[in-house]
Structures are given as C-alpha cells and as structure tokens.
Amino acid sequence: MNLSTPDICIISSISELMRDLGQPEPLHPLIGLIDYNQVQPGNMEKGKKICLDLYKISFKTAFSGQVKYGQGYYDFEEGGLAFIKPRQIVFSPDDTLSYEGYALFFHPDFIRGYPLNNFIDNYGFFSYSTSEALFLSHKEKSIISNLFATIAAELENNIDAFSQSILVSQIEQLLNYSNRFYNRQFITRKSINNEIVTSLDNLLGQYFSENKGLKNGLPSVQYVCGRLQLSMRYLSDLLGSIAGMTTQQYIQHKVIEHSKDLLTTTSLSVAEIAYQLGFEHPQSFNKLFKSKTSHSPLEYRQSFN
C-alpha cells in the first residue's frame, strides 16, 4: 500500500529523521538515539500524521501532568515506555516538551540476519496503541535508564566489526525487560484490567440480548476492541494474563455460555439458536459447541430434560 499523501509525512531512514528533528548526523546509518530535550520539530507540523519505516522505542523519564492510560491513569510517576513498529501511522505530538526522555530508532535492516529479526513480532507491545504504554516503577526506570545509557555509550564508540552485534543484543535485552515489566503491569493493574473484562462481558451480553448476531454475525475481535478502544494485541495479552485465553477464545467462550442458556431455557431449535448467535451455518455452531463441551447442542439440551 502506498501511504504517500500530502497529509502523511513518510520517514524512511535514520538520516532523514535526524534532519527533520534538527539533530546532528547519525552516529550509525541504521540506528539513532534522540534526547527529547534537544528535539527541534523542524518541518514536522504539530499534529501531522507520520509514517515511520523504523522501529521506535520511546522512553519518557518524566511527565508533566496526569497521563491517561486505557480506562484509567498510570500507576507510577516515574515515566514509561512506548513502542512503534514500521509502517504504523502516528501523530507528531502537540506537546513535544511535555515530557523528558529518549527515543531509540532502528531500521529493520539493522536486525536483519540476527535471530531477533525472526521473533521481534513476538514482542506484542509493538502492536499496542500509545495509550497502552508501559509505566515504570522507580526500580524499573533505573534498569531501563541503564540500558539506554549502555546503548548511548556504544553508539559513541567508533563503528567496528562488533558494533552491530553488540547493539542488537542490547536492544534484545531492552525488549526482554519490557516483556517482564508489561507482565508486572497486567498484574498490578488488576482492578483496572478487571474493569476492562467487565466492560467486555457487558458488551457481549448486550450483543447477545439484542440479537445483533442475526444481522451482524458473530461478534468479532475487531468489533469488541473498537468498542473498548483498545488495540487487538493488548486486549488479547490482557485476557491471556487474566483468563488464559486470547480475545477470540474468550468470545467463543461467551458464545458457548450464552448458547447453553438458550438451550436450557428456551424452545428454540438448535438451528434458530445458531442463527441468533450469528453463525451462518448451524453445522459451524454444532462443531464449535462440541469442541468446547464434548457434546452436541442437542445432547446438551437432552441432558437437562
């Protein structure tokens, strides 16, 4: 897809990024580290859409004011991390100076040929929205600060045969710590995460009670994430932490639970229940129900009679 339009600023290289931000020439052509305090917006208009052909790890060491996070506000005041993968559309900030910290950018070619290139997509937080950032405790912030300082020190060295391998290993270490801290965040934000699950349950309950499946089909992952204003990957990881299921599996679980109610409290036929839930074919409902319960819908109904 060609994203080049007058409304979108496409940045394809580290050098181009540095020029637009009023920074010196990069120390390495495929990786760059920027201090937010030294950013000069240059040709980037505030609020302009930007498409980066780069990975970005943003480390905000301090915020001015309260920052909203998902359905609530962040737990710690020590700063946080946000992640962007190539070809994502983002907006240049209206408040560039409202926080302090650093941003690490690297081109996909920088990790090509290394094991990290093959499993970087496993770091799901690159698909989270910026409102689902990782917020850090004081101890976590210290660890991340040291990692960024180590990367900065390596970039200051003269480039040699070992530079790229060392930097790639440091990036991988940064990502692994981020994985650990996100797991902590899912645990410590239990009350807010439970609110999200409750909202999801209410959303699905309303979907079924209003028989929206007859017109719109089964509720999709895209539908529930859009209504909850959460990225698909974040909601799936959240549900994995709380319920041990992906979003798709959780929706299927709720579909089966609601179908059990219909099977035991109404005289609707199995086919009518299937269509009401949103299945195009009753056979698909039968197959899913049996895979989840080891019984066909009719067998389940008969067991209650």
C-alpha positions as CSV (number, residue, x, y, z in Angstrom):
1,M,0.0,0.0,0.0
2,N,1.4,3.4,-0.9
3,L,1.0,5.7,2.0
4,S,2.5,8.7,0.3
5,T,-0.1,11.5,0.5
6,P,0.1,15.3,1.3
7,D,-1.4,14.5,4.7
8,I,1.2,11.9,5.7
9,C,4.9,12.5,6.3
10,I,6.8,9.3,5.5
11,I,10.3,8.9,7.1
12,S,12.3,6.1,5.6
13,S,15.8,6.5,7.1
14,I,17.6,7.4,10.3
15,S,19.3,10.3,8.4
16,E,16.0,11.7,7.2
17,L,14.6,11.5,10.7
18,M,17.6,13.3,12.2
19,R,17.3,16.1,9.7
20,D,13.6,16.6,10.3
21,L,14.2,16.8,14.1
22,G,17.1,19.2,13.8
23,Q,19.6,16.6,15.1
24,P,23.3,16.0,14.1
25,E,24.1,13.4,11.5
26,P,23.5,9.9,13.0
27,L,26.4,8.1,14.5
28,H,25.3,4.9,12.7
29,P,23.2,4.9,9.5
30,L,20.7,2.4,10.7
31,I,20.2,3.3,14.4
32,G,19.8,6.6,16.3
33,L,19.2,7.7,19.8
34,I,17.4,11.1,20.4
35,D,17.2,13.2,23.6
36,Y,13.7,14.8,23.7
37,N,15.2,17.9,25.3
38,Q,17.2,18.5,22.2
39,V,14.4,18.0,19.6
40,Q,13.7,20.7,17.1
41,P,10.5,19.9,15.3
42,G,11.8,21.3,12.1
43,N,9.5,20.5,9.2
44,M,7.2,18.3,11.2
45,E,4.0,20.2,11.9
46,K,2.3,19.7,15.2
47,G,-0.5,17.0,14.9
48,K,0.8,15.9,11.5
49,K,0.4,12.2,10.5
50,I,3.8,10.4,10.3
51,C,4.6,7.0,8.9
52,L,8.0,5.7,10.1
53,D,9.8,2.9,8.2
54,L,11.6,2.4,11.5
55,Y,11.1,0.7,14.9
56,K,10.8,3.2,17.7
57,I,11.2,2.7,21.5
58,S,10.3,5.8,23.4
59,F,11.5,6.2,27.0
60,K,9.8,9.0,28.7
61,T,11.6,9.6,32.0
62,A,9.1,12.2,33.4
63,F,5.7,13.6,32.6
64,S,4.1,17.0,33.2
65,G,0.6,16.4,34.4
66,Q,-1.5,13.2,34.6
67,V,-1.4,10.8,31.7
68,K,-4.4,8.7,30.7
69,Y,-3.9,5.0,30.2
70,G,-6.7,2.8,28.9
71,Q,-9.7,3.1,31.1
72,G,-7.8,4.9,33.9
73,Y,-4.5,6.6,34.7
74,Y,-1.0,5.2,35.1
75,D,0.2,3.7,38.3
76,F,3.7,5.2,38.6
77,E,5.0,8.7,38.2
78,E,8.5,7.5,37.1
79,G,7.9,7.6,33.4
80,G,7.2,4.9,30.8
81,L,8.0,3.1,27.5
82,A,6.0,3.1,24.3
83,F,6.7,1.1,21.1
84,I,6.1,1.6,17.4
85,K,6.8,-0.8,14.6
86,P,7.4,0.2,11.0
87,R,4.6,1.5,8.8
88,Q,2.4,2.5,11.7
89,I,0.6,5.8,11.3
90,V,1.3,8.1,14.3
91,F,0.8,11.8,15.0
92,S,3.6,14.3,15.8
93,P,3.0,15.5,19.3
94,D,1.4,18.8,20.1
95,D,3.3,18.8,23.4
96,T,6.8,17.7,22.4
97,L,8.3,19.4,25.5
98,S,5.7,18.0,28.0
99,Y,8.0,15.1,28.9
100,E,11.7,14.3,29.2
101,G,13.4,11.2,27.9
102,Y,14.8,9.5,24.9
103,A,13.7,7.7,21.7
104,L,15.6,4.9,20.1
105,F,15.0,4.3,16.4
106,F,16.4,1.5,14.3
107,H,15.8,0.4,10.8
108,P,14.5,-3.2,10.1
109,D,17.7,-3.8,8.2
110,F,19.7,-3.3,11.4
111,I,18.5,-6.6,12.9
112,R,18.2,-8.5,9.6
113,G,20.4,-11.6,9.7
114,Y,20.1,-11.8,13.5
115,P,17.8,-14.1,15.4
116,L,15.9,-11.0,16.8
117,N,14.7,-10.4,13.2
118,N,12.8,-13.7,13.3
119,F,11.0,-13.2,16.5
120,I,10.6,-9.5,17.0
121,D,6.9,-9.8,16.1
122,N,6.6,-11.9,19.3
123,Y,7.0,-8.7,21.3
124,G,3.3,-7.9,21.1
125,F,3.7,-4.4,22.6
126,F,4.9,-3.2,19.3
127,S,1.2,-3.5,18.3
128,Y,-0.2,-1.7,21.3
129,S,-1.5,1.8,21.0
130,T,0.4,4.6,22.7
131,S,-2.4,4.9,25.3
132,E,-1.4,1.3,26.4
133,A,2.2,2.3,27.3
134,L,4.3,0.6,29.8
135,F,4.5,2.6,33.0
136,L,7.6,2.0,35.2
137,S,8.3,1.9,38.9
138,H,11.4,3.6,40.3
139,K,13.4,0.4,40.2
140,E,12.3,-0.5,36.7
141,K,13.1,3.0,35.5
142,S,16.6,2.7,36.8
143,I,17.1,-0.6,34.9
144,I,15.8,1.0,31.6
145,S,17.9,4.1,32.1
146,N,21.0,2.0,32.5
147,L,20.1,0.1,29.3
148,F,19.6,3.3,27.3
149,A,22.9,4.7,28.7
150,T,24.7,1.5,27.6
151,I,23.3,1.8,24.1
152,A,24.3,5.5,24.0
153,A,27.8,4.7,25.1
154,E,28.1,2.0,22.4
155,L,26.9,4.4,19.8
156,E,29.6,6.9,20.8
157,N,32.3,4.3,20.1
158,N,33.8,4.1,16.6
159,I,31.9,1.7,14.5
160,D,33.8,-1.6,14.2
161,A,33.1,-5.3,13.3
162,F,31.5,-5.8,16.7
163,S,29.3,-2.7,17.0
164,Q,26.1,-4.0,15.3
165,S,26.1,-7.4,17.1
166,I,26.6,-5.6,20.5
167,L,23.8,-3.1,19.8
168,V,21.4,-5.8,18.6
169,S,22.0,-7.8,21.8
170,Q,21.4,-4.6,23.9
171,I,18.1,-3.9,22.0
172,E,17.1,-7.5,22.7
173,Q,17.8,-7.1,26.4
174,L,15.8,-3.9,26.4
175,L,12.8,-5.8,24.8
176,N,13.1,-8.7,27.2
177,Y,13.0,-6.4,30.2
178,S,10.0,-4.6,28.7
179,N,8.2,-8.0,28.4
180,R,8.9,-8.7,32.1
181,F,7.6,-5.2,33.1
182,Y,4.5,-5.5,31.0
183,N,3.7,-8.8,32.7
184,R,4.0,-7.0,36.0
185,Q,1.8,-4.2,34.8
186,F,-1.0,-6.7,33.9
187,I,-0.8,-8.0,37.5
188,T,-0.5,-4.7,39.4
189,R,-3.3,-3.1,37.3
190,K,-5.7,-5.8,38.3
191,S,-8.5,-3.6,39.3
192,I,-8.4,-1.6,36.0
193,N,-8.0,-4.8,34.0
194,N,-11.0,-6.3,35.7
195,E,-12.9,-3.2,34.7
196,I,-12.0,-3.9,31.1
197,V,-13.1,-7.5,31.4
198,T,-16.4,-6.4,33.0
199,S,-16.9,-3.9,30.1
200,L,-16.2,-6.7,27.6
201,D,-18.7,-9.0,29.3
202,N,-21.3,-6.3,29.3
203,L,-20.6,-5.5,25.7
204,L,-21.0,-9.2,24.7
205,G,-24.1,-9.6,26.9
206,Q,-25.7,-6.6,25.2
207,Y,-24.8,-8.0,21.8
208,F,-26.5,-11.3,22.6
209,S,-29.5,-9.9,24.3
210,E,-30.2,-7.5,21.4
211,N,-29.8,-10.4,18.9
212,K,-27.3,-8.5,16.9
213,G,-25.9,-11.7,15.6
214,L,-28.9,-12.1,13.3
215,K,-27.8,-9.0,11.4
216,N,-24.1,-8.7,12.0
217,G,-22.9,-12.2,12.6
218,L,-20.7,-13.4,15.5
219,P,-19.0,-10.6,17.5
220,S,-15.5,-10.1,16.1
221,V,-12.2,-9.2,17.8
222,Q,-12.2,-6.0,15.8
223,Y,-15.7,-5.1,17.0
224,V,-15.0,-5.5,20.7
225,C,-11.6,-3.8,20.5
226,G,-13.2,-0.9,18.6
227,R,-15.9,-0.5,21.2
228,L,-13.5,-0.8,24.1
229,Q,-10.9,1.5,22.4
230,L,-8.1,-1.0,22.9
231,S,-5.7,-2.4,20.4
232,M,-6.3,-6.1,19.4
233,R,-2.9,-7.3,20.7
234,Y,-3.2,-5.5,24.0
235,L,-6.7,-6.9,24.8
236,S,-5.5,-10.4,23.8
237,D,-2.4,-10.2,26.0
238,L,-4.6,-8.8,28.9
239,L,-7.1,-11.7,28.6
240,G,-4.2,-14.1,28.4
241,S,-2.9,-12.8,31.7
242,I,-6.2,-12.8,33.4
243,A,-8.2,-15.7,31.8
244,G,-5.6,-17.7,29.9
245,M,-7.4,-17.0,26.6
246,T,-6.9,-14.9,23.5
247,T,-9.7,-12.5,22.7
248,Q,-11.1,-14.9,20.1
249,Q,-11.1,-17.7,22.5
250,Y,-12.8,-15.5,25.1
251,I,-15.5,-14.5,22.7
252,Q,-16.1,-18.2,21.8
253,H,-16.3,-19.0,25.5
254,K,-19.1,-16.4,25.9
255,V,-20.9,-17.6,22.8
256,I,-21.0,-21.1,24.2
257,E,-22.1,-20.0,27.6
258,H,-24.9,-17.9,26.1
259,S,-25.9,-20.8,23.9
260,K,-26.2,-23.1,26.9
261,D,-28.7,-20.6,28.4
262,L,-30.7,-20.7,25.2
263,L,-30.6,-24.5,25.0
264,T,-31.8,-24.9,28.6
265,T,-34.3,-22.1,29.0
266,T,-36.0,-21.7,25.5
267,S,-37.7,-24.0,23.0
268,L,-35.7,-22.5,20.1
269,S,-34.3,-25.1,17.7
270,V,-30.5,-25.7,17.5
271,A,-30.6,-24.0,14.1
272,E,-32.5,-21.0,15.4
273,I,-30.1,-20.6,18.2
274,A,-27.1,-20.8,15.8
275,Y,-28.6,-18.1,13.6
276,Q,-29.5,-15.9,16.5
277,L,-25.9,-16.1,17.8
278,G,-24.5,-15.1,14.4
279,F,-23.4,-18.4,12.8
280,E,-24.0,-18.6,9.1
281,H,-24.5,-22.3,9.2
282,P,-25.9,-24.5,12.1
283,Q,-23.1,-27.0,11.4
284,S,-20.5,-24.5,12.4
285,F,-22.3,-23.9,15.7
286,N,-22.5,-27.7,16.3
287,K,-18.8,-28.1,15.6
288,L,-17.7,-25.3,17.9
289,F,-20.1,-26.4,20.7
290,K,-18.9,-30.0,20.6
291,S,-15.2,-28.9,20.5
292,K,-15.8,-26.9,23.7
293,T,-18.1,-29.2,25.6
294,S,-17.6,-32.7,24.2
295,H,-21.3,-32.8,23.5
296,S,-23.5,-31.7,20.6
297,P,-26.0,-28.9,21.4
298,L,-28.9,-31.4,21.2
299,E,-27.1,-33.8,23.6
300,Y,-26.5,-31.0,26.0
301,R,-30.2,-30.0,25.9
302,Q,-31.4,-33.5,26.4
303,S,-29.1,-33.9,29.4
304,F,-31.3,-31.2,31.1
305,N,-34.5,-33.0,30.2
